């Protein structure tokens, strides 16, 4: 199934994710695609909120920078980011 959505604000995007959360079951896979800044992380924040997760949801695009900034060891990261 393919579903394409558009929302005018970041909070609306979170609300769409939150509304989708109860429809998800263990083992479900959701592929989010889009350019940088398209709202993938914002949508995921809403899904997490809808599942009762109160922690921080961050973009995997920025994880390599976070790892580098917070670890003393050097990491070599391969793959697309």
ABEGO torsion letter per residue (X at the ends): XBBBBBBABAAAAAAAAAAAAAABBBGBBBBBBEBBGAGAAAAAAAAAAAAGBABBBBBAAAAAAAAAAABABBBBBBEBX
